[in-house]
Amino acid sequence: MSWDYEYDVAIVGSGMGGFVGALAAQQLGLRPIILEKREVVGGSSAMSGGVLWIPNNPLMQRDGVGDSYEDAMAYFESVVGDVGPASSEARRRAYITLGPEMVEFLEGLGAKFQRCEGYSDYHDEAPGASVRGRAIEAAIWEGSQLGPWLSKLQPGLAEEFGGIVLPAGEVHLFSLGFRSFATSKMVIRVVTRTVLGRLRRQKLRANGASLMGQLFKIAVDQGIPVWTESPLVDLVEEDGRITGVLVETKNRKVRIKANHGVLINAGGFAHNSSMRGEFGLAHDGDWSFANPGDTGEAIQIAIRHGAAAELMDDAWWMPTISTPSGPHMLLLERPRPGSIIVDGSGRRFVNEAHMSYMEIGQALRRRNHEGISAIPSWMVFDRRHRNRYALGKAAPRMMPKAWFSTGIIKKADTIEGLAKQMDVDPATLQATVERFNRFASVGQDPDFHRGERASDLFYGDPWADHPSLGPLDRPPYYAVAVVPGDVGTSGGVLTDEHARVLRPDGEVIPGLYASGNSTASVHGRRYLGAGASIAASGIFSYAAVLHAAAEAKEEPYVPSGP
């Protein structure tokens, strides 16, 4: 076999896991290369909130926030349950034990993080959950440090929302505008930071852009090669072992030898309509917030080389509304008083304030599969909700005329009139609203227990009579269609606790590792807390390189922890 280039670890994909894997390889004396098919690096990680769900992480320890391996494992077991080898006990153990180690490693290289105080686990009622939260996020970062490489970084949330520099931990207060002194102070703080940054010609980044920008900067400083516009064509297999990759770059195909392993961290298949259809994932990806390169070729290639695949029929679902500027995540609007979500029959069917957006999306799909039209469903809200809270990019009290003229927003002076516009039975919707109002007026929801979890209240309104529950009784009334968008797929090739890719019989494919949305999730069909998917990407890339480095030294790999 002739080779054009030779490295120790070839990493396919430049998201969180791609850079963590490369940095760990470099630290352990292996020569890595990162291969990215798009013209920019960072993937969906750069487009995210930049949050990582890491039990017992170093920031929690430094702040005296109690946590333990036992609590984290109990939480995993309670919420995820038995979904097969994708979330085996060994993989859960690796996630819990290597997560804090990975954060310490990245901090040692200069990456900066901060805790998201109060961002509780999404199932905080379950055994082992943390109400104060296990989430950390990338600190605000000055992008100018990347120099000319900054143009190669995938734009993040700040660019989408007019350049506002807003870490995830500040969103809940900032989004309430001038509701109180505390929220007003936060608005002024964020706006001042953003404006001063522009006046000083800074390139401030928060969220996923900060996370990936920081890792990108460390990689550049360490001289790690990052090839863009270099898609994977195939894996090179010799005598049953993966020994390298075939990549197309600069209009030619080259073979890159990977002495100690190939790591696939290339995302899922959110924008591959054929694969979505094959595995029953509804729409063609037009409601997906995953990066445009999330098209699944790496998964398909791995399967052709014998990889097993699981959980391919699920995704990181996100309740979504359409706006003239494109789809919008229905994240902040759902938990706040004065709104409900109903299906096509006009009935409620879910706790609208549940922070696990994945499970809200699953509820829409499940309802629809049961024969009750729920795609689209409808978020129904009243004037008080509209006057107090933003909807998408529309500020409180302000609704672009195009939203009405295009039919995106329905509006009527009565629930009956609104139901007719929604093509929903007026009597049923009226009964639903009246029942909800009776309970909401006293701060209860016996039907779906909205507002009973700490996580239900995180994005609520603490200055309302109840942070999450309030009657719909101030006309006019509004409705907007809700569909199951996603932030990526959550199924892929099956891996073990070392991130080694497995065959259907459970045997390892030598030389092949995978992580992130290219794999069947360790979280199964649940979302445990903010940043769970991105954290898993980094943790299992870290695990992969630790294993590859141990094999390179011909030493048995002994994982840390219990």
N, C-alpha and C positions, 0 to 999 in steps of 0.2 A: 504494500500500500504506500503510495506516495502522498506526502503532505505538503501543503503550501505554508502553513504556520503551525507552531507548536506551543501549547500552554499546558499548565497543569490542570486547571479547571476552566471549562467553557460554560459560561452562564448565559442562557437564552432569556432575555427580558430584563428591563431596567427599572422595575418598580422597587418597592421596599425590599423584598427578598433578594432581588438581583444585586443591589448594592451591599446589603448586609453580607451576603455570601461572598462577594468579591473582597470586601474589607476584612472579613474573617480569614479568607484564604491568604491574603497578603500578610496578615499578622502571623499566620502559622507557617510562613515560608513557602507557600505555593504561589505560582504565577497565574493569576486569573485574567480572563478577558470577558467583557460584557458585550453582548450582541443584541442590538435593538433594531427591530424592523422599521420603526417609524423614524421621522426626521428629528423628533424630540425625545428626551428621556424622562422617566418618572412614571409613565403609565397611569393607571387609575389611582395609584397611591398619591400622585401629585395633585390629582383632582379632588381628593378626599378632604375630610376635616383634619387629617393628620393626627388622629387619635389612636392610641394603642391600649388594648385591654390586657394588662399584665398583672396577674395576682401577685401579692406580696412583693411588689416592685421596690427598688431602692428609694424612690421618692416617698412612697408610703412609709417605709421604715424610718426615713429621716424625719418625717412629720409625726411619727408616733401613731400612725393609723394601723390598728391591729389587723393582722391577716396571717394565714398559715397555709401550708401545703394541704393539711387535712380539711380545712374549710373550703379551699378552692376545689379539691377533689369531690367533696360532698356536693358542692354546687353543680359541678359538671354532671355528676351522676344523677342528681335530682332533675335537672332541667333537660339534659340531652337524652338521657336514657340509653337504651341499647339500640344502636343503629348499625351495628356490624363493625368490621375491622377499620373503617375510616376513623372511628372514634374509639379505638381500643384503649384499654387501661394504660398500656405502654405509651401510646401517643399522647394521652391526656397527661401522664406523668412527665413526658418530655416537655410538653407545653408549659406546665406549671413550674418545673424546675429550671428549664433553660431560659424562660422569659426574663427573670430578674438578672441572670448572668448576661444575657444579650444587652440589656439596658446598661449595665455597668460597663460592658465592653464598648458600646457606642459613646457613652459619656467619657470614657477614658481617651477616646479619639477626638473629643472636643464637641460632640453633639450636645445640644441643650434641650432639656425637656422641662415641663412644669405639670403639676398635678391639676386635675379637673375636680376640685372639691365639690362634693355633693352630686356628682354625676354617677348616680347609683347604678349597680348592676340592673339589667333590664328585668330580671325576675327576683326582685329583692325580697319577695315573700318566701323564697325557697331556702332550704337549709344551706348554710355556708355562704350565703350572699353577703355582699358588702353594701351598706346603705351609703356610706361616705364615698364609695366608689374606688374602683381599681384602674380607672382610666388616667392616662397621662397623654400629653400632647407636645408637639414640637413648639419651642418658644419662638417668639418673633425673631426674624433673622434678616440681616442686611444682604440682599441678593447681589449687590455690587461686588461682593467678595469673589464671585464666580468669574468676574471679568467678561471676556467675550463668550465664555461658555454659557452665560445666563440665557442667551438666545436659544440654547439647546434644551432648556428646561420647560417641560410641559406646563402651560399656564394653569393656575389653580383657581380657587373659589374667589379670591380677592379680585382677580381680573374679571370674573363673571359679574360681580356685584359692584362695578364701578371703582375698583381699586381700594375698597375699604379694608383696612388691616384689622381683622377681627378674629382672634383665637376662639376656638370652640368653647372654652370655658367662660367666655364673655357674652356669647350669643343670647342666652336666655334673658339677661337683663337688657342688653342693647335693643333686642327686638321688641321690647315693651315700650320703647320710646320715652315719652315724658310722663309716664304713669305715676311716678313718685320721685322723691329727691334722689334715691339710690339709682333709679333707672336714668334719670336726667344726667346725673353725674357720670354714669357709664357712657351715655351717648356723647357727652362733651369730651370725655377722655378719648374715645375711639376716633371721633372726628378730628380732634386736635392732633392726635398721633398721626393720622393719615395726612392731614394738611401739612403739618410740619415736615413730615417725611418727604413730601413732594417739593416743598420749598427748599429743603436741603439737598434735593436731587438724590435722595436715597431710593433704593429699590427694596423697600420693606416687604417681606413675605411672611405669611402666617399659614396655618393649616398644613395641608399636604405639600404645598409648594415650599414651605419652610423645611418640612421633614426631608423631602427629597433633595432640596437645594443644599442642605447641610451635608447629607451623605454624598452627593455629587461632588461638592467642594473637597471633602476629605479624599475621595477617590482620585480627583484630578491632582491634588497635592502629592498623593502617593504614586502618581504615574501609572495608575491602572488604566489600560486601554479600554475605551468605550467606543464601539463602532455603531454609528447610527445608519439607518437605511440599509440594514444588513439582515434580511429575513432568513429564518431557518428554512432550508430546503429539505433536509433529511438528516437523520442520525446515521453515523457510520458504525456498523456492527461487524465485528470480527470474532468468529468462533463463539458466538453467543454473548459477547461482551460489547458494550457501547464504548468505543474508543475515540470518538470525535464527532464532529458535525460537518455537514455540507451547508455552506452559507452562500447566498448571492449578495455580492457587494461590488459597487462600482461597475455594474453591468457585466460581471463575470462571476462564475462559481468557483469557490475555493474550499479546500478541505483543511479543517483546523483540528489538529490532534489534541486530545485532552487526556493527558497522562493519568490523571487520577479522578476523572469523572466529568460528566456533563450534568449541569443543574438546570432544569427547566423551571422558569418562573415567569411564564409568558402570559399569565392571565387566563381567562376562560373563553367563552364563546358567545358573549352577549350580543355581538353584532354579526353573527353567522346565522342567517335566516334558515338555511338548510338544516343545520344542527339543532336549532331551536325547534323546528318542525318535527325532526326525528324524535326528539325527547320530550315533546309536549309542552314546550315553554311559550305557548300562545303567540304573541305578536312577533314581528320580524326584527325587533330590537329598536324600533323607532321610539319607544318609551324608556330606553336604557340610558343611564348616566355613565356607563363604563366608557373608557377611552376608545376612540375609533379603531384602535389596533386590536381590540379584544375579539378576535375572530376565530380562535380555536385551532389553528393549524398545528400548533405544537402538540396539543392533546391528540389530534388525529394521527400525527406521525408516531407518537409514543405508542398508541394503540396498534398501529401497523407493525411495530416491533415487539408486540406481545404483551403490552401493558393491560392490566385489568382496569376497569373504570366503574365508579359507583356514584350515586346521588346525582346523576346527570339530569334528572327531571326537576331539579330545584334551583333556586337562585336567591340572591340577597334582595328580596322584593322590597319595593319602596312605593307606598301610595303616592300617586302622581296626578297632577292636573295639567291640562294643556293651557298655554297662554300664547298670545301672538308672538312672543319672543322664544317660544319653545316649551318643552315640558318643564314642570317645576315640582320639586320634592315637597310633598305635603307633610312637613315635619313639625313646624312650630304652630301651625294653625289648629291641628287636631286636638291638642290637650287643653285648649283654652275655653272658658265658659261661653255658652251661647251657640254651640254648634253640635251637630250629630252627623253620623254617616248612616245612610239607609240604602238598601238594595233596590232593585227594580220593582219590588212589590210595595215599597214604602216602609219597610220594617228595619229596625236596627238589628245587627247581627254580630257586633264586635265591640270590645272596649276601645273606643276611638283614641283614647289617650295613651294606649300601650306604647311604650318607647321602642319596643322591638318591632320596627317597621317591617321586618321580614315576616313576622307573624300576622300583621295586618294584611299584607299582600297575600299570604297563604289563605287567610280567611275569605278574601274576595274570590280567589280561585276556587276554594272548596265550596263556597256558596253557589258559585256558578256551575260547578260540576254536579251539584245536587239538584240541578234543574231549575233553580231560582235565579233569574237574571241578576247578576251582580257585577258585570263588566260591560258598561260602567256601573258603578254605584254613584251615590250623590252625597256630597257634604252640604248639609242644609244649615244656614246660620241666619241670624237676625241683624237688625240695624246696630244694636249695641256691640256685637262682635265686630262688625264692619268698621264702626267708628273707633274702636279701641285697638284693633290688631291689624297688622299687615296681612295681605294675601298675596303670596308670591312676591313680586317686586312692586306691587301696588301698596302704597302707604295707607295707613288708616284714613278713612273718610274719602280717599281718592280712588276712583275706579276709572281706568281709561275707557273712553267711549267705545274703542274697538272691541273690548271684552263683551259689551252688550250687542254691538252691531254684528259680530261674528257668531253670536249665540253661545259663547263660552260661559257667560254668567246668565242665569235666569233670575228674574226679579218680579215680585208681585206683592200686593198689599195684604193678601191673605194666603194662608197655607193651602187652601183649596185652589186658588189661582196659580200658585207655584207648582202644585202637583200636576195640574193640567199641562203646564209648560214642560215638565219633566217626563210626561207621559206615564205618570204613576197614579194609582187609584187614590183620589182625593180623600175618601173616607178613611182609608188605611193610614195614609200619611198624617191626617189630622189626629187620629187616635194615637199614633206613635208619638207625635209631638206632645199631645196632652199628657200621656203617661209619663214621658220623660220629664216634662215640666213639673209634674206633681212631686216626683222624687228629687229632681235637681233643686227645687226651691228649699228643700231641707237638707241638701248636701248628701244625698244617698243615690246609689244606683244598684238596686238589688238584682237587676237583670244581667249586667255585665261587670259590675264592681269597679266602674270607672272612678278614679280618684283615690282608690284604697292603697295603691302602691306608692312608695316614695318616688319611683321613676315616673309615675303618671304626673307627678306634680312638678318635676324639674323644669319643664317648659311651660308650666301653668302660669297663672297670674296671681301672685300672693296678695295683691291689693284688691282683689275681687272678694265677694262674700265667700266664695269657695274657689280655690285655685284652678279647679278643672270643671266643676259642675255649675251650670247656670241655665235657667230656663230660656227658651226661645219665645219671647213675648213682646218684642219691640219691632213692629213692622216699619218698613217693608222687610220682606224675607227674600233670601237669596239661595241659590243652589249652583254648585259647580260639579261637573262630572269627575269621578275618581276612578283611575285605572291602576292595575298592578305593574308599575314600572319596576326597574331594578337598578342596582349599582354594580351588577356583575352576576355571573353564574357561580354556584357553590359546589358543583360536582366536577369531577375530573378523574385523573388516573389515581389508582390506589397506591398508597405509600405506607411504610412502617414508621416506627419511632425515630429512625435515623434519616427519614425522608427518602429511603431507597424505594424505587418503583417496583411494584410487585406484579407478577403474572397472575392469571385467574386461579392457579393452583396454590398461590401463596408464596411461590419461589421468587427470589430477588432477581431482577435483571441487573447483572453486574455492570457497574460503571454509570448507571443512570439514576439520578436523583430528581426530585420535583418538589415544588412548594407552591403556596398561594392558591389562587383560583384555578391553576392548572391541575389541582388535586381535589379529591373528595375531602370535604372539610372535616377537621377534627371536631368541629362544633355540630356536626350532623345537620339536622334540620331546624336548628335553633340559633338565635343570636344572643349570646350571653351578656354582652355589654358593649358600650361604644368602643369601636376600634378592634373588635375581635378578629375580623378577617385580615386586616393589615398586620396585626400583631402576629397571627399565625404564619403569614408569609415570611416575616423576618425570622421568627423562631425556628421554623423548619429549614430555612436556608442555612441558618447558623448550625443547626444539628447536622445537616448534610456535610458541611465543610469540616466540622469536627470529626465526623466519621471518615471522610476522605483523607484527611490529614493523618489520622491514626493508621489507616491502611497504607498510606504512602510510607510511613515509618515502620511498617510491618509490625505494629503493636496492636494488641486487642483494644478496642474502644470501650471504655468504661464510662457510662453516663454519670453525671453528677446527680445529687439529690437522693431521696429515699429509695 
